[in-house]
Amino acid sequence: MTLTEPSRALDEIKIGGMGASRKRVEDNRFIRGKGHYIDDVVLPGMLHMEILRSPVAHARIRSIDTSAAWDVPGVRLVLTGEMMATRNLAWMPTLSYDTQAVLATDKVRFQGQEVACVIADDPYIAKDACEAIVVEYEQLPVIVNPTQALAADAPIIRDDKQGQHDNVCFNWEVGDKDGTDRAFAEADVVSRIRMHYPRSHPSPLETCGSVADFDRATGKLTVYMTTQAPHIVRAAVALIAELPEHLIRIVSPDLGGGFGNKVPVYPGYVMSILASILTERPVKWIEDRTSNLISTGFGRDVYLTGEMALRQDGKILGVRMHTDSDHGAFFGDAQPSKFKIGLLHSAFSCYDIPTAHLTARGVYTNKAPGGVAYRCSFRVTEAMFFQERMVQAAAEDLGIDQAEFRRMNFVRDDDFPHRTPFGFLTDSGQYAKCLQVGLDAIDYEGFRREQAEAAKNGRLLGIGISCMTEPLGAGNSREYDILGIKMFDSAELRVHMTGKAILRTGAKTQGQGHETTWAQIVAHELGLPADDIVVEEGDTDTAPFGMGTYASRSTPVAGAAVAMAARKVRAKARKLAAHLLEVSEEDVEWELGRFYVRSAPDRGVTIQECAMAAYSNMPDGLEPGLEANAYYDPPNLTWPFGCYIVTVEVDPVTGVWDVLRVVAVDDCGVRINPMIVEGQIMGGLTEAYAMSSMQFITFDAEGNCIGSNFMDYLLPTAWETPGYELHEVVTPCPHHPIGAKGIGECATVGGPAAFVNAVMDALKGHGVRNVDMPLLPDRVHEALTTRADVSGAPPIRTDS
């Protein structure tokens, strides 16, 4: 086709392809109350399960008397750890090669641990019967932080493990220790800071639950459950329950949010499965809110000692980090097997730093298992928070403006791919540009002048910056696996004869909009209208194998698989087009939605005509049908970048701080659906604000969970949530099929430090270096009045 000839390509935006702000198709059912969640599953003859949980954090179990529970009318089964042990199910493996109790046998190790369960005709009977169970506990000393866990006289929490003589669950290190030591020896200034990233809970709208249905006649087990990774759960169930994998079906219906909370295999799932096998009836378990908050996967709870070696002119020479990570009673992180502290060593990837060294130690405590990737790519939220708090502290130590300090140490645009001090290879970016867009939008210099004027009148204004680059799409099979299973992903695309299509992937949406955006990728590759493409996920009997959705794997891995499957379909359609046009395949050209003859652009066939031909007019030797599978193993992680700038005012009398403005600049590569991208950023910033200001789960000296309901564990409403000003920079990923990098977690990862840095900036000059999150007004007030740092580490006092 020459430049003078008009193209007959479809308008991609009009057909809902990439770049279109297409409305989420899944919302058609959600806003009508037609979503199908786990509690909507009702099967004939279904029983109900309730779990009895420990009221204490650490105690030996002297006896469990279930006789009264058995006597309650309507009770069908009562399970204890002793009964589970007879079937080798009292303990189960975790995703981090540890073991976790399904039902306690020897002792309980955290408040809320599962002790027994009752299966009855309805949930109320099951709950009443649970309350009739009598457990005799012998209480033991309680550990709620790493300092207690590492003390010489500390009780051994995991005395069930042979050879476990302390409370350490791992030691791990990465980087160049000798080179880092030399950098610190040559430094003009060494900046130091200590801080704690507190426990946070993903607290999804929908709690966890399952409906297990074992059919004795066929030997097939079907489990409807709240999981972000159906295929991984199927493999885990096969290993735990010793059932053939091909006779296990995991169905994950609509999920009311996940945020990492629905990746692990929880004891409730295992108990409901065994109960269904024993009763030969479906068994439903639905978790209540308090159980979800005190017993399911927490995020964060990491302590940092950070140091930066600095030259007087502002150049960062090296970084030294040590973390102690509180994993609770069982090491149950869902993360790539070889990285014991997740991808915490992604810290400082956007800065040009010659050398760095990270040591990490994981400890057991008397808390529920922690460490889930709560809306982050395996500890990256901690990495970026520590990074940006360290950067701000270093800038202050040098007396250099925080924005300029970042700018002078950024990786330059012409230095990609860039090898980070911890060994990652970043792909592309325009870090300085993103920062400048944010500074211009917030009027940085103008705010500094306003801040100085306000200080004369006793007002405390502050501005905080946080820059982050997040490694997304864990799936490079050379390095990434979970339980030995490589972290690739897959897609299956089938185009019917009428040109309509069905797409199935191994991912699992829980709010990301897969049903909308996956269809847009297919529309981009084939020219089929997005409305003609149905997307299905979450059923292991129909979906191709995949590792699930967490750690922002959707677009970087599953989205790439969708594109590759569509390209395979297009390649076959080209052969069909050549047959229909009666030319060689080499003479066929493609434009969106249509093949045409190179020398005669008016002669062409649509993709829909090719689909019909696949079932009615195939050339000799070509297999019928128009469909393809694709497994995508990414060559590298993708690296989106974000710059978040926050201004605040702190009341010097009360410690209350108000957000004045929030500016976000995100570079997530090519944007599939701009509207969904903006929604993800706003949601992420809201979670970031919540972590920095109000979300607070902690523990007292007896291991009681403080924050076991939404009266104590506060979530932001529309009233508290600030407004956001969003900006974009686009740097395509050079190795991703459609140039996308991912966005779902970026604002949650990078945002918290911006809010904290803003408050710390307001307190500058008051002798305060760090206040641990959340920055509750009483903590800020304490920092102002004592002119000292404020720690948020447990135990918290409850007698005042």
FENTAQUI-V659193 format. One record per residue. N is the residue number from 1. SS is DSSP state (h for helix, s for strand, l for the rest). Layout:
# FENTAQUI-V659193
N_SS ; N_SS
This chain:
# FENTAQUI-V659193
1_l ; 2_l ; 3_l ; 4_l ; 5_l ; 6_l ; 7_l ; 8_l ; 9_l ; 10_l ; 11_l ; 12_l ; 13_l ; 14_l ; 15_l ; 16_l ; 17_l ; 18_l ; 19_l ; 20_l ; 21_l ; 22_l ; 23_l ; 24_l ; 25_l ; 26_l ; 27_h ; 28_h ; 29_h ; 30_h ; 31_l ; 32_l ; 33_l ; 34_l ; 35_l ; 36_l ; 37_l ; 38_h ; 39_h ; 40_h ; 41_l ; 42_l ; 43_l ; 44_l ; 45_l ; 46_l ; 47_s ; 48_s ; 49_s ; 50_s ; 51_s ; 52_s ; 53_s ; 54_l ; 55_l ; 56_l ; 57_l ; 58_l ; 59_s ; 60_s ; 61_s ; 62_s ; 63_s ; 64_s ; 65_s ; 66_l ; 67_h ; 68_h ; 69_h ; 70_h ; 71_l ; 72_l ; 73_l ; 74_l ; 75_s ; 76_s ; 77_s ; 78_s ; 79_s ; 80_s ; 81_h ; 82_h ; 83_h ; 84_h ; 85_h ; 86_l ; 87_l ; 88_l ; 89_l ; 90_l ; 91_s ; 92_s ; 93_s ; 94_l ; 95_l ; 96_l ; 97_l ; 98_l ; 99_s ; 100_s ; 101_s ; 102_l ; 103_l ; 104_l ; 105_l ; 106_l ; 107_s ; 108_s ; 109_l ; 110_l ; 111_l ; 112_l ; 113_l ; 114_s ; 115_s ; 116_s ; 117_s ; 118_s ; 119_s ; 120_s ; 121_l ; 122_l ; 123_h ; 124_h ; 125_h ; 126_h ; 127_h ; 128_h ; 129_h ; 130_h ; 131_h ; 132_l ; 133_l ; 134_s ; 135_s ; 136_s ; 137_s ; 138_s ; 139_s ; 140_l ; 141_l ; 142_l ; 143_l ; 144_l ; 145_l ; 146_h ; 147_h ; 148_h ; 149_h ; 150_h ; 151_l ; 152_l ; 153_l ; 154_l ; 155_l ; 156_l ; 157_l ; 158_l ; 159_l ; 160_l ; 161_l ; 162_l ; 163_l ; 164_l ; 165_l ; 166_l ; 167_l ; 168_s ; 169_s ; 170_s ; 171_s ; 172_s ; 173_s ; 174_s ; 175_s ; 176_l ; 177_h ; 178_h ; 179_h ; 180_h ; 181_h ; 182_h ; 183_h ; 184_h ; 185_h ; 186_h ; 187_l ; 188_l ; 189_s ; 190_s ; 191_s ; 192_s ; 193_s ; 194_s ; 195_s ; 196_s ; 197_s ; 198_s ; 199_s ; 200_s ; 201_s ; 202_l ; 203_l ; 204_l ; 205_l ; 206_l ; 207_l ; 208_l ; 209_s ; 210_s ; 211_s ; 212_s ; 213_s ; 214_s ; 215_s ; 216_l ; 217_l ; 218_l ; 219_l ; 220_s ; 221_s ; 222_s ; 223_s ; 224_s ; 225_s ; 226_l ; 227_l ; 228_l ; 229_l ; 230_h ; 231_h ; 232_h ; 233_h ; 234_h ; 235_h ; 236_h ; 237_h ; 238_h ; 239_h ; 240_h ; 241_h ; 242_l ; 243_l ; 244_l ; 245_h ; 246_h ; 247_h ; 248_s ; 249_s ; 250_s ; 251_s ; 252_l ; 253_l ; 254_l ; 255_l ; 256_l ; 257_l ; 258_l ; 259_l ; 260_l ; 261_l ; 262_l ; 263_l ; 264_l ; 265_l ; 266_l ; 267_h ; 268_h ; 269_h ; 270_h ; 271_h ; 272_h ; 273_h ; 274_h ; 275_h ; 276_h ; 277_h ; 278_h ; 279_h ; 280_l ; 281_l ; 282_l ; 283_s ; 284_s ; 285_s ; 286_s ; 287_l ; 288_l ; 289_h ; 290_h ; 291_h ; 292_h ; 293_h ; 294_h ; 295_h ; 296_l ; 297_l ; 298_s ; 299_s ; 300_s ; 301_s ; 302_s ; 303_s ; 304_s ; 305_s ; 306_s ; 307_s ; 308_s ; 309_s ; 310_s ; 311_l ; 312_l ; 313_l ; 314_l ; 315_l ; 316_s ; 317_s ; 318_s ; 319_s ; 320_s ; 321_s ; 322_s ; 323_s ; 324_s ; 325_s ; 326_s ; 327_l ; 328_l ; 329_l ; 330_l ; 331_l ; 332_l ; 333_l ; 334_l ; 335_l ; 336_l ; 337_l ; 338_l ; 339_l ; 340_l ; 341_l ; 342_l ; 343_l ; 344_h ; 345_h ; 346_h ; 347_l ; 348_l ; 349_l ; 350_l ; 351_s ; 352_l ; 353_l ; 354_l ; 355_s ; 356_s ; 357_s ; 358_s ; 359_s ; 360_s ; 361_s ; 362_s ; 363_s ; 364_l ; 365_l ; 366_l ; 367_l ; 368_l ; 369_l ; 370_l ; 371_l ; 372_l ; 373_l ; 374_l ; 375_l ; 376_l ; 377_l ; 378_l ; 379_l ; 380_h ; 381_h ; 382_h ; 383_h ; 384_h ; 385_h ; 386_h ; 387_h ; 388_h ; 389_h ; 390_h ; 391_h ; 392_h ; 393_h ; 394_h ; 395_h ; 396_h ; 397_h ; 398_h ; 399_l ; 400_l ; 401_l ; 402_h ; 403_h ; 404_h ; 405_h ; 406_h ; 407_h ; 408_h ; 409_h ; 410_s ; 411_l ; 412_l ; 413_l ; 414_l ; 415_l ; 416_l ; 417_l ; 418_s ; 419_s ; 420_l ; 421_l ; 422_l ; 423_l ; 424_l ; 425_s ; 426_s ; 427_l ; 428_l ; 429_l ; 430_l ; 431_h ; 432_h ; 433_h ; 434_h ; 435_h ; 436_h ; 437_h ; 438_h ; 439_h ; 440_h ; 441_h ; 442_h ; 443_l ; 444_h ; 445_h ; 446_h ; 447_h ; 448_h ; 449_h ; 450_h ; 451_h ; 452_h ; 453_h ; 454_h ; 455_h ; 456_h ; 457_l ; 458_l ; 459_l ; 460_s ; 461_s ; 462_s ; 463_s ; 464_s ; 465_s ; 466_s ; 467_s ; 468_s ; 469_s ; 470_s ; 471_s ; 472_s ; 473_l ; 474_l ; 475_l ; 476_l ; 477_l ; 478_l ; 479_l ; 480_l ; 481_s ; 482_s ; 483_l ; 484_l ; 485_s ; 486_s ; 487_l ; 488_l ; 489_s ; 490_s ; 491_s ; 492_s ; 493_s ; 494_s ; 495_s ; 496_l ; 497_l ; 498_l ; 499_l ; 500_l ; 501_s ; 502_s ; 503_s ; 504_s ; 505_s ; 506_l ; 507_l ; 508_l ; 509_l ; 510_l ; 511_l ; 512_l ; 513_l ; 514_h ; 515_h ; 516_h ; 517_h ; 518_h ; 519_h ; 520_h ; 521_h ; 522_h ; 523_h ; 524_h ; 525_h ; 526_h ; 527_l ; 528_l ; 529_l ; 530_h ; 531_h ; 532_h ; 533_s ; 534_s ; 535_s ; 536_s ; 537_l ; 538_l ; 539_s ; 540_l ; 541_l ; 542_l ; 543_l ; 544_l ; 545_l ; 546_l ; 547_l ; 548_l ; 549_l ; 550_l ; 551_l ; 552_l ; 553_l ; 554_h ; 555_h ; 556_h ; 557_h ; 558_h ; 559_h ; 560_h ; 561_h ; 562_h ; 563_h ; 564_h ; 565_h ; 566_h ; 567_h ; 568_h ; 569_h ; 570_h ; 571_h ; 572_h ; 573_h ; 574_h ; 575_h ; 576_h ; 577_h ; 578_h ; 579_h ; 580_h ; 581_h ; 582_l ; 583_l ; 584_l ; 585_h ; 586_h ; 587_h ; 588_s ; 589_s ; 590_s ; 591_s ; 592_l ; 593_l ; 594_s ; 595_s ; 596_s ; 597_s ; 598_l ; 599_l ; 600_s ; 601_s ; 602_s ; 603_s ; 604_s ; 605_s ; 606_s ; 607_h ; 608_h ; 609_h ; 610_h ; 611_h ; 612_h ; 613_h ; 614_h ; 615_h ; 616_h ; 617_l ; 618_l ; 619_l ; 620_l ; 621_l ; 622_l ; 623_l ; 624_l ; 625_l ; 626_l ; 627_s ; 628_s ; 629_s ; 630_s ; 631_s ; 632_s ; 633_l ; 634_l ; 635_l ; 636_l ; 637_l ; 638_s ; 639_s ; 640_s ; 641_s ; 642_s ; 643_s ; 644_s ; 645_s ; 646_s ; 647_s ; 648_s ; 649_s ; 650_s ; 651_l ; 652_l ; 653_l ; 654_l ; 655_l ; 656_l ; 657_s ; 658_s ; 659_s ; 660_s ; 661_s ; 662_s ; 663_s ; 664_s ; 665_s ; 666_s ; 667_s ; 668_l ; 669_s ; 670_l ; 671_l ; 672_l ; 673_l ; 674_h ; 675_h ; 676_h ; 677_h ; 678_h ; 679_h ; 680_h ; 681_h ; 682_h ; 683_h ; 684_h ; 685_h ; 686_h ; 687_h ; 688_h ; 689_h ; 690_h ; 691_h ; 692_h ; 693_h ; 694_l ; 695_l ; 696_l ; 697_l ; 698_s ; 699_s ; 700_s ; 701_l ; 702_l ; 703_l ; 704_l ; 705_s ; 706_s ; 707_l ; 708_l ; 709_l ; 710_l ; 711_l ; 712_l ; 713_l ; 714_l ; 715_l ; 716_l ; 717_l ; 718_l ; 719_l ; 720_l ; 721_l ; 722_l ; 723_l ; 724_l ; 725_s ; 726_s ; 727_s ; 728_s ; 729_l ; 730_l ; 731_l ; 732_l ; 733_l ; 734_l ; 735_l ; 736_l ; 737_l ; 738_l ; 739_l ; 740_s ; 741_l ; 742_l ; 743_l ; 744_l ; 745_l ; 746_h ; 747_h ; 748_h ; 749_h ; 750_h ; 751_h ; 752_h ; 753_h ; 754_h ; 755_h ; 756_h ; 757_h ; 758_h ; 759_h ; 760_h ; 761_h ; 762_h ; 763_l ; 764_l ; 765_l ; 766_l ; 767_l ; 768_l ; 769_l ; 770_l ; 771_s ; 772_l ; 773_l ; 774_l ; 775_l ; 776_l ; 777_h ; 778_h ; 779_h ; 780_h ; 781_h ; 782_h ; 783_h ; 784_h ; 785_h ; 786_h ; 787_l ; 788_l ; 789_l ; 790_s ; 791_l ; 792_l ; 793_l ; 794_l ; 795_l ; 796_s ; 797_l ; 798_l ; 799_l ; 800_l
